[in-house]
Amino acid sequence: MTETDTAKLKKFLAMVDEASEIAIVTHMHPDGDAIGSATGLFHYLESVGKSAVIVLNDRCPDSIAFLTEGAENHIRVYENGKDETETAICGSDLIFCLDMGAFDRAENLKDALQKAGCRKILIDHHLNPDTGSFDLVFSRTEISSTSELLYHILMSAPEICGDAGKLPVRTAKALLAGMTTDTNNFANSVYPSTFRMASELLAAGTDRNAVLEELYHCYRENRYRLMGKLLSERMKITPEGVAYMVIDKALAAEYDLKDGETEGFVNIPLGIKKVRMSLLLKEEEDRFRVSVRSKAGTSANLCAKLCFNGGGHELAAGGKLLKGGDLPENAGRKEAEEYVLEKTRNFLTDAN
């Protein structure tokens, strides 16, 4: 640990020690890393006698809801009550922002985060964080996930002292799950420190098989029916090597699609040799959410930034297309596909 890291850790511990009410906030449409890091931190704070609450813009997807076990009564969701979430944030004397580099990544919680006058800590692994909005920043891009970054921070705490076996059991499970999902089960964004984290948690008794069972073997049948539909009928591949699939509202309704059930779909076309980049678009009321993945040599981050109002990591990013802005007001699947074709063709032409 560097001298700077040691100083940051001391400040981290002091800020936690001085806080009475702590809020943990993560990005909209929370994924496994967001929920894993948030619940992992919650259980750690609880173990050191702190009162904490997790504040979400959207409810936790059913597919990763097992991570909220033991924290269910301490989760506030904006869509269930705006006032409750604002009170939780503005009534805190310390706020953690996890897996989000700026307040606007929490969407409807942005105003409350800006209004809150307390100290704020950022723990994140994305590019270009808004460090000026925080009193303390732990930001690393060369790391698998926010869950892994938080793991290394907590391992340096005096009550843990480098022994993963001293982490609360639920913290260990949540952080292992968060890291596993963000690496696509060790398929991408993996570093030596990632394997070290996994090894230490396994040695400490964390049940990885149970985590994998919950993450990958508990989906509803409709997920796989939809996957087959997308791959056989909806997946298109451009001459430039871009694979794309669009889930419009009609298809989502046909398969009774819920948040989290398309996790990992965007990665599948990358198994095709000629595919350089893969996109998955999901239609919402006023936008299409866009997931972008790429192979080395093609920047998903730059494509998301230039074409889809987003960004992220070099090989994994996300963004959105706004109806009435990027697309016509009543845009559907056809218009979204036309946009993707034009923008990705221009992007790859310019890149070459």
C-alpha beads as a LAMMPS data file, in Angstrom:
LAMMPS data file: protein, C-alpha beads

352 atoms
351 bonds

1 atom types
1 bond types

-500.0 500.0 xlo xhi
-500.0 500.0 ylo yhi
-500.0 500.0 zlo zhi

Masses

1 110.0

Atoms # bond

1 1 1 0.000 0.000 0.000
2 1 1 1.364 3.410 -0.949
3 1 1 1.667 6.354 1.397
4 1 1 -1.264 7.998 -0.410
5 1 1 -3.422 4.882 0.006
6 1 1 -2.583 4.759 3.716
7 1 1 -3.593 8.383 4.151
8 1 1 -6.852 7.761 2.283
9 1 1 -7.622 4.727 4.406
10 1 1 -7.075 6.695 7.604
11 1 1 -9.442 9.361 6.355
12 1 1 -11.953 6.685 5.324
13 1 1 -11.895 5.124 8.791
14 1 1 -12.144 8.508 10.508
15 1 1 -15.129 9.559 8.397
16 1 1 -16.938 6.307 9.120
17 1 1 -16.132 6.557 12.814
18 1 1 -17.507 10.097 13.035
19 1 1 -20.723 9.328 11.130
20 1 1 -24.011 8.443 12.788
21 1 1 -26.291 8.011 9.758
22 1 1 -24.787 6.674 6.538
23 1 1 -26.365 6.428 3.081
24 1 1 -25.070 4.116 0.356
25 1 1 -26.033 5.110 -3.195
26 1 1 -25.307 3.416 -6.503
27 1 1 -26.190 3.891 -10.150
28 1 1 -29.582 3.590 -11.814
29 1 1 -30.606 0.140 -13.046
30 1 1 -28.281 -1.518 -10.509
31 1 1 -26.349 -4.574 -11.626
32 1 1 -24.477 -7.229 -9.687
33 1 1 -21.462 -5.051 -8.959
34 1 1 -23.643 -2.166 -7.771
35 1 1 -25.765 -4.320 -5.461
36 1 1 -22.818 -6.488 -4.423
37 1 1 -20.682 -3.528 -3.364
38 1 1 -23.625 -1.713 -1.740
39 1 1 -24.778 -4.669 0.368
40 1 1 -21.191 -5.701 1.081
41 1 1 -20.481 -2.246 2.499
42 1 1 -23.792 -2.207 4.369
43 1 1 -22.987 -5.417 6.253
44 1 1 -19.468 -4.190 7.049
45 1 1 -20.833 -0.917 8.459
46 1 1 -23.406 -2.835 10.465
47 1 1 -20.634 -5.029 11.882
48 1 1 -18.811 -1.963 13.235
49 1 1 -21.974 -0.597 14.838
50 1 1 -23.045 1.937 12.214
51 1 1 -26.563 2.752 11.052
52 1 1 -26.765 2.611 7.267
53 1 1 -29.335 2.655 4.503
54 1 1 -29.040 1.711 0.812
55 1 1 -30.733 4.160 -1.558
56 1 1 -31.554 3.067 -5.111
57 1 1 -33.094 4.794 -8.091
58 1 1 -34.588 1.496 -9.320
59 1 1 -35.443 -1.618 -7.411
60 1 1 -32.964 -4.477 -7.298
61 1 1 -33.553 -7.014 -10.109
62 1 1 -34.982 -10.334 -8.946
63 1 1 -32.002 -12.187 -10.435
64 1 1 -29.627 -10.647 -7.859
65 1 1 -32.099 -10.007 -5.044
66 1 1 -30.453 -12.767 -2.997
67 1 1 -27.660 -10.266 -2.303
68 1 1 -30.052 -8.077 -0.305
69 1 1 -30.647 -10.788 2.307
70 1 1 -30.319 -9.221 5.735
71 1 1 -30.547 -5.689 4.349
72 1 1 -34.116 -5.769 2.980
73 1 1 -35.493 -3.413 5.626
74 1 1 -32.724 -0.891 5.015
75 1 1 -33.261 -0.326 1.286
76 1 1 -35.063 2.741 -0.033
77 1 1 -36.094 2.922 -3.708
78 1 1 -36.988 6.148 -5.528
79 1 1 -39.763 4.581 -7.575
80 1 1 -41.407 3.457 -4.322
81 1 1 -41.220 6.883 -2.686
82 1 1 -39.338 10.007 -3.715
83 1 1 -39.630 11.695 -0.315
84 1 1 -38.321 8.653 1.519
85 1 1 -35.191 8.465 -0.610
86 1 1 -34.553 12.211 -0.361
87 1 1 -34.926 12.059 3.428
88 1 1 -32.520 9.113 3.602
89 1 1 -29.879 10.958 1.572
90 1 1 -30.263 14.460 2.993
91 1 1 -30.622 13.152 6.548
92 1 1 -27.271 11.370 6.439
93 1 1 -23.983 12.737 7.703
94 1 1 -21.945 10.551 5.341
95 1 1 -22.766 9.307 1.831
96 1 1 -21.013 6.576 -0.114
97 1 1 -21.412 6.625 -3.888
98 1 1 -20.475 3.238 -5.299
99 1 1 -19.932 2.123 -8.885
100 1 1 -20.893 5.562 -10.247
101 1 1 -18.490 8.324 -11.194
102 1 1 -20.947 11.214 -10.998
103 1 1 -24.247 12.099 -9.343
104 1 1 -26.203 11.977 -12.597
105 1 1 -25.516 8.240 -12.825
106 1 1 -28.056 7.898 -10.011
107 1 1 -30.618 9.662 -12.231
108 1 1 -33.538 10.789 -10.005
109 1 1 -31.332 10.801 -6.893
110 1 1 -29.020 13.423 -8.414
111 1 1 -30.751 16.470 -6.895
112 1 1 -30.760 14.999 -3.388
113 1 1 -27.074 14.100 -3.679
114 1 1 -26.233 17.638 -4.767
115 1 1 -28.371 19.120 -1.997
116 1 1 -26.936 16.955 0.782
117 1 1 -24.410 18.994 2.774
118 1 1 -22.625 16.065 4.388
119 1 1 -19.315 14.510 3.423
120 1 1 -19.256 12.118 0.492
121 1 1 -16.983 9.211 -0.440
122 1 1 -16.626 7.833 -3.963
123 1 1 -15.556 4.242 -4.612
124 1 1 -15.601 3.508 -8.340
125 1 1 -13.724 1.889 -11.220
126 1 1 -15.033 3.808 -14.239
127 1 1 -13.219 6.322 -16.399
128 1 1 -13.341 10.070 -15.733
129 1 1 -15.053 10.311 -12.319
130 1 1 -16.294 13.698 -11.095
131 1 1 -13.804 13.841 -8.243
132 1 1 -14.682 17.450 -7.372
133 1 1 -18.041 16.385 -5.940
134 1 1 -16.484 14.176 -3.256
135 1 1 -14.490 14.633 -0.069
136 1 1 -12.641 11.346 -0.521
137 1 1 -12.122 9.388 -3.726
138 1 1 -11.045 5.800 -4.321
139 1 1 -10.901 5.540 -8.094
140 1 1 -9.091 2.833 -10.045
141 1 1 -9.772 1.761 -13.602
142 1 1 -7.258 -1.090 -13.672
143 1 1 -9.400 -3.260 -11.444
144 1 1 -12.212 -5.676 -12.162
145 1 1 -15.034 -4.016 -10.287
146 1 1 -16.107 -1.682 -7.531
147 1 1 -16.666 -4.797 -5.416
148 1 1 -12.999 -5.703 -5.766
149 1 1 -11.861 -2.166 -4.982
150 1 1 -14.042 -2.099 -1.873
151 1 1 -12.692 -5.510 -0.868
152 1 1 -9.110 -4.232 -0.885
153 1 1 -10.129 -1.149 1.111
154 1 1 -11.893 -3.209 3.775
155 1 1 -9.027 -5.696 3.973
156 1 1 -6.831 -2.805 5.120
157 1 1 -9.175 -1.884 7.965
158 1 1 -7.638 -2.593 11.394
159 1 1 -10.393 -4.969 12.498
160 1 1 -9.885 -7.046 9.326
161 1 1 -6.099 -6.673 9.152
162 1 1 -5.678 -8.526 5.866
163 1 1 -7.628 -11.605 6.968
164 1 1 -10.601 -12.272 4.655
165 1 1 -11.987 -14.599 7.308
166 1 1 -12.683 -11.558 9.501
167 1 1 -14.988 -9.958 6.955
168 1 1 -18.680 -10.341 7.765
169 1 1 -19.918 -13.474 5.971
170 1 1 -22.498 -11.515 3.996
171 1 1 -19.920 -8.915 3.000
172 1 1 -17.614 -11.605 1.641
173 1 1 -20.435 -13.253 -0.319
174 1 1 -21.716 -9.963 -1.753
175 1 1 -18.289 -8.758 -2.866
176 1 1 -17.444 -12.097 -4.483
177 1 1 -20.762 -12.020 -6.337
178 1 1 -20.272 -8.422 -7.460
179 1 1 -16.810 -9.131 -8.798
180 1 1 -18.008 -12.320 -10.513
181 1 1 -20.782 -10.543 -12.410
182 1 1 -18.620 -7.616 -13.519
183 1 1 -15.960 -9.941 -14.913
184 1 1 -18.597 -12.125 -16.598
185 1 1 -17.379 -14.963 -14.366
186 1 1 -13.666 -14.213 -14.942
187 1 1 -14.040 -13.783 -18.717
188 1 1 -13.043 -10.105 -18.901
189 1 1 -11.525 -7.221 -16.908
190 1 1 -9.524 -9.659 -14.808
191 1 1 -6.250 -8.699 -13.114
192 1 1 -3.844 -10.511 -10.767
193 1 1 -5.522 -8.732 -7.853
194 1 1 -8.865 -10.198 -8.955
195 1 1 -7.620 -13.764 -8.657
196 1 1 -5.970 -12.867 -5.355
197 1 1 -9.297 -11.601 -4.012
198 1 1 -11.092 -14.763 -5.141
199 1 1 -8.395 -17.004 -3.685
200 1 1 -8.442 -15.243 -0.327
201 1 1 -12.229 -15.409 -0.081
202 1 1 -12.287 -19.092 -1.011
203 1 1 -9.576 -19.841 1.547
204 1 1 -11.658 -18.001 4.138
205 1 1 -14.628 -20.271 3.455
206 1 1 -16.804 -18.173 1.157
207 1 1 -19.011 -20.583 -0.780
208 1 1 -18.400 -19.718 -4.448
209 1 1 -20.538 -22.625 -5.649
210 1 1 -23.520 -21.182 -3.796
211 1 1 -22.843 -17.765 -5.341
212 1 1 -22.654 -19.248 -8.847
213 1 1 -25.857 -21.207 -8.263
214 1 1 -27.717 -18.037 -7.323
215 1 1 -26.212 -15.971 -10.135
216 1 1 -26.482 -18.330 -13.060
217 1 1 -28.834 -21.221 -12.284
218 1 1 -31.945 -19.515 -10.928
219 1 1 -33.314 -17.678 -13.959
220 1 1 -36.843 -18.062 -15.249
221 1 1 -37.415 -20.150 -18.366
222 1 1 -38.462 -17.061 -20.330
223 1 1 -34.874 -15.734 -20.259
224 1 1 -33.695 -18.626 -22.392
225 1 1 -36.723 -18.521 -24.674
226 1 1 -35.984 -14.842 -25.320
227 1 1 -32.290 -15.566 -25.828
228 1 1 -33.166 -18.080 -28.530
229 1 1 -35.510 -15.614 -30.201
230 1 1 -32.869 -12.891 -30.232
231 1 1 -30.086 -15.083 -31.587
232 1 1 -32.172 -16.828 -34.223
233 1 1 -34.333 -13.940 -35.444
234 1 1 -33.158 -10.574 -34.135
235 1 1 -29.353 -10.643 -34.175
236 1 1 -27.875 -8.830 -37.159
237 1 1 -24.223 -8.470 -38.103
238 1 1 -22.934 -5.621 -40.240
239 1 1 -20.148 -5.991 -42.830
240 1 1 -17.933 -4.021 -40.422
241 1 1 -18.349 -6.704 -37.759
242 1 1 -20.940 -5.105 -35.464
243 1 1 -23.569 -7.445 -34.036
244 1 1 -26.701 -5.825 -32.679
245 1 1 -29.995 -6.923 -31.166
246 1 1 -32.990 -4.751 -30.276
247 1 1 -35.571 -5.632 -27.640
248 1 1 -38.578 -3.416 -28.224
249 1 1 -41.507 -3.057 -25.845
250 1 1 -43.603 -5.606 -27.709
251 1 1 -40.924 -8.301 -27.439
252 1 1 -40.315 -7.486 -23.777
253 1 1 -44.044 -7.843 -23.090
254 1 1 -44.250 -11.108 -25.039
255 1 1 -41.643 -12.667 -22.761
256 1 1 -42.720 -10.821 -19.587
257 1 1 -39.183 -9.464 -19.368
258 1 1 -37.932 -8.159 -16.022
259 1 1 -34.840 -6.140 -15.132
260 1 1 -31.725 -8.271 -14.986
261 1 1 -33.003 -11.068 -17.204
262 1 1 -30.929 -10.013 -20.220
263 1 1 -27.705 -9.855 -18.213
264 1 1 -24.887 -11.253 -20.345
265 1 1 -26.831 -11.334 -23.633
266 1 1 -24.674 -8.609 -25.165
267 1 1 -21.531 -10.709 -24.684
268 1 1 -22.767 -13.726 -26.661
269 1 1 -22.126 -12.425 -30.222
270 1 1 -18.487 -11.739 -29.335
271 1 1 -17.980 -15.485 -29.628
272 1 1 -18.348 -15.102 -33.393
273 1 1 -14.930 -14.620 -34.986
274 1 1 -15.895 -11.796 -37.350
275 1 1 -17.703 -9.762 -34.677
276 1 1 -15.647 -6.842 -33.348
277 1 1 -18.371 -5.181 -31.316
278 1 1 -21.753 -6.202 -29.910
279 1 1 -24.712 -3.993 -28.976
280 1 1 -27.939 -4.739 -27.136
281 1 1 -30.701 -2.125 -27.148
282 1 1 -33.717 -2.275 -24.815
283 1 1 -36.645 0.044 -25.350
284 1 1 -38.121 2.071 -22.498
285 1 1 -40.802 4.756 -22.548
286 1 1 -38.595 7.662 -23.617
287 1 1 -35.364 5.960 -24.666
288 1 1 -33.448 2.886 -25.693
289 1 1 -30.880 1.679 -23.167
290 1 1 -27.704 0.597 -24.946
291 1 1 -25.095 -1.941 -23.824
292 1 1 -21.830 -2.048 -25.784
293 1 1 -19.137 -4.731 -25.655
294 1 1 -16.081 -5.105 -27.857
295 1 1 -12.953 -7.111 -28.492
296 1 1 -9.466 -5.708 -27.945
297 1 1 -8.632 -3.151 -30.603
298 1 1 -12.149 -1.706 -30.791
299 1 1 -13.201 0.738 -28.077
300 1 1 -16.647 0.144 -26.627
301 1 1 -16.081 3.170 -24.395
302 1 1 -15.373 5.539 -27.269
303 1 1 -18.274 4.181 -29.315
304 1 1 -20.669 4.641 -26.388
305 1 1 -19.366 8.168 -25.831
306 1 1 -19.535 9.289 -29.457
307 1 1 -22.676 7.467 -30.565
308 1 1 -24.837 6.674 -27.542
309 1 1 -24.518 9.459 -24.943
310 1 1 -22.585 7.203 -22.604
311 1 1 -19.250 5.672 -21.761
312 1 1 -17.656 3.151 -19.442
313 1 1 -14.682 0.836 -19.824
314 1 1 -12.545 0.241 -22.892
315 1 1 -14.265 -3.051 -23.765
316 1 1 -17.557 -2.666 -21.865
317 1 1 -19.710 0.436 -21.865
318 1 1 -23.273 1.681 -21.968
319 1 1 -25.408 4.580 -23.027
320 1 1 -28.844 5.607 -24.242
321 1 1 -30.753 6.909 -27.253
322 1 1 -33.408 9.471 -26.405
323 1 1 -36.685 9.561 -28.272
324 1 1 -37.373 13.061 -29.474
325 1 1 -33.643 13.726 -29.448
326 1 1 -31.355 11.127 -31.003
327 1 1 -34.399 9.408 -32.486
328 1 1 -37.835 10.554 -33.645
329 1 1 -40.424 11.010 -30.874
330 1 1 -42.266 7.796 -31.726
331 1 1 -39.192 5.777 -32.695
332 1 1 -39.338 2.014 -32.508
333 1 1 -37.129 -0.922 -33.377
334 1 1 -36.758 0.060 -37.065
335 1 1 -35.505 3.567 -36.299
336 1 1 -33.159 2.296 -33.582
337 1 1 -31.622 -0.247 -35.953
338 1 1 -31.141 2.392 -38.652
339 1 1 -29.393 4.640 -36.130
340 1 1 -27.086 1.811 -35.027
341 1 1 -26.180 0.939 -38.617
342 1 1 -25.265 4.490 -39.542
343 1 1 -23.433 5.444 -36.376
344 1 1 -21.374 2.267 -35.977
345 1 1 -20.396 2.277 -39.662
346 1 1 -19.151 5.858 -39.369
347 1 1 -17.446 5.133 -36.043
348 1 1 -15.492 2.131 -37.352
349 1 1 -14.656 3.892 -40.613
350 1 1 -13.220 6.853 -38.713
351 1 1 -11.397 4.538 -36.289
352 1 1 -9.650 2.833 -39.175

Bonds

1 1 1 2
2 1 2 3
3 1 3 4
4 1 4 5
5 1 5 6
6 1 6 7
7 1 7 8
8 1 8 9
9 1 9 10
10 1 10 11
11 1 11 12
12 1 12 13
13 1 13 14
14 1 14 15
15 1 15 16
16 1 16 17
17 1 17 18
18 1 18 19
19 1 19 20
20 1 20 21
21 1 21 22
22 1 22 23
23 1 23 24
24 1 24 25
25 1 25 26
26 1 26 27
27 1 27 28
28 1 28 29
29 1 29 30
30 1 30 31
31 1 31 32
32 1 32 33
33 1 33 34
34 1 34 35
35 1 35 36
36 1 36 37
37 1 37 38
38 1 38 39
39 1 39 40
40 1 40 41
41 1 41 42
42 1 42 43
43 1 43 44
44 1 44 45
45 1 45 46
46 1 46 47
47 1 47 48
48 1 48 49
49 1 49 50
50 1 50 51
51 1 51 52
52 1 52 53
53 1 53 54
54 1 54 55
55 1 55 56
56 1 56 57
57 1 57 58
58 1 58 59
59 1 59 60
60 1 60 61
61 1 61 62
62 1 62 63
63 1 63 64
64 1 64 65
65 1 65 66
66 1 66 67
67 1 67 68
68 1 68 69
69 1 69 70
70 1 70 71
71 1 71 72
72 1 72 73
73 1 73 74
74 1 74 75
75 1 75 76
76 1 76 77
77 1 77 78
78 1 78 79
79 1 79 80
80 1 80 81
81 1 81 82
82 1 82 83
83 1 83 84
84 1 84 85
85 1 85 86
86 1 86 87
87 1 87 88
88 1 88 89
89 1 89 90
90 1 90 91
91 1 91 92
92 1 92 93
93 1 93 94
94 1 94 95
95 1 95 96
96 1 96 97
97 1 97 98
98 1 98 99
99 1 99 100
100 1 100 101
101 1 101 102
102 1 102 103
103 1 103 104
104 1 104 105
105 1 105 106
106 1 106 107
107 1 107 108
108 1 108 109
109 1 109 110
110 1 110 111
111 1 111 112
112 1 112 113
113 1 113 114
114 1 114 115
115 1 115 116
116 1 116 117
117 1 117 118
118 1 118 119
119 1 119 120
120 1 120 121
121 1 121 122
122 1 122 123
123 1 123 124
124 1 124 125
125 1 125 126
126 1 126 127
127 1 127 128
128 1 128 129
129 1 129 130
130 1 130 131
131 1 131 132
132 1 132 133
133 1 133 134
134 1 134 135
135 1 135 136
136 1 136 137
137 1 137 138
138 1 138 139
139 1 139 140
140 1 140 141
141 1 141 142
142 1 142 143
143 1 143 144
144 1 144 145
145 1 145 146
146 1 146 147
147 1 147 148
148 1 148 149
149 1 149 150
150 1 150 151
151 1 151 152
152 1 152 153
153 1 153 154
154 1 154 155
155 1 155 156
156 1 156 157
157 1 157 158
158 1 158 159
159 1 159 160
160 1 160 161
161 1 161 162
162 1 162 163
163 1 163 164
164 1 164 165
165 1 165 166
166 1 166 167
167 1 167 168
168 1 168 169
169 1 169 170
170 1 170 171
171 1 171 172
172 1 172 173
173 1 173 174
174 1 174 175
175 1 175 176
176 1 176 177
177 1 177 178
178 1 178 179
179 1 179 180
180 1 180 181
181 1 181 182
182 1 182 183
183 1 183 184
184 1 184 185
185 1 185 186
186 1 186 187
187 1 187 188
188 1 188 189
189 1 189 190
190 1 190 191
191 1 191 192
192 1 192 193
193 1 193 194
194 1 194 195
195 1 195 196
196 1 196 197
197 1 197 198
198 1 198 199
199 1 199 200
200 1 200 201
201 1 201 202
202 1 202 203
203 1 203 204
204 1 204 205
205 1 205 206
206 1 206 207
207 1 207 208
208 1 208 209
209 1 209 210
210 1 210 211
211 1 211 212
212 1 212 213
213 1 213 214
214 1 214 215
215 1 215 216
216 1 216 217
217 1 217 218
218 1 218 219
219 1 219 220
220 1 220 221
221 1 221 222
222 1 222 223
223 1 223 224
224 1 224 225
225 1 225 226
226 1 226 227
227 1 227 228
228 1 228 229
229 1 229 230
230 1 230 231
231 1 231 232
232 1 232 233
233 1 233 234
234 1 234 235
235 1 235 236
236 1 236 237
237 1 237 238
238 1 238 239
239 1 239 240
240 1 240 241
241 1 241 242
242 1 242 243
243 1 243 244
244 1 244 245
245 1 245 246
246 1 246 247
247 1 247 248
248 1 248 249
249 1 249 250
250 1 250 251
251 1 251 252
252 1 252 253
253 1 253 254
254 1 254 255
255 1 255 256
256 1 256 257
257 1 257 258
258 1 258 259
259 1 259 260
260 1 260 261
261 1 261 262
262 1 262 263
263 1 263 264
264 1 264 265
265 1 265 266
266 1 266 267
267 1 267 268
268 1 268 269
269 1 269 270
270 1 270 271
271 1 271 272
272 1 272 273
273 1 273 274
274 1 274 275
275 1 275 276
276 1 276 277
277 1 277 278
278 1 278 279
279 1 279 280
280 1 280 281
281 1 281 282
282 1 282 283
283 1 283 284
284 1 284 285
285 1 285 286
286 1 286 287
287 1 287 288
288 1 288 289
289 1 289 290
290 1 290 291
291 1 291 292
292 1 292 293
293 1 293 294
294 1 294 295
295 1 295 296
296 1 296 297
297 1 297 298
298 1 298 299
299 1 299 300
300 1 300 301
301 1 301 302
302 1 302 303
303 1 303 304
304 1 304 305
305 1 305 306
306 1 306 307
307 1 307 308
308 1 308 309
309 1 309 310
310 1 310 311
311 1 311 312
312 1 312 313
313 1 313 314
314 1 314 315
315 1 315 316
316 1 316 317
317 1 317 318
318 1 318 319
319 1 319 320
320 1 320 321
321 1 321 322
322 1 322 323
323 1 323 324
324 1 324 325
325 1 325 326
326 1 326 327
327 1 327 328
328 1 328 329
329 1 329 330
330 1 330 331
331 1 331 332
332 1 332 333
333 1 333 334
334 1 334 335
335 1 335 336
336 1 336 337
337 1 337 338
338 1 338 339
339 1 339 340
340 1 340 341
341 1 341 342
342 1 342 343
343 1 343 344
344 1 344 345
345 1 345 346
346 1 346 347
347 1 347 348
348 1 348 349
349 1 349 350
350 1 350 351
351 1 351 352
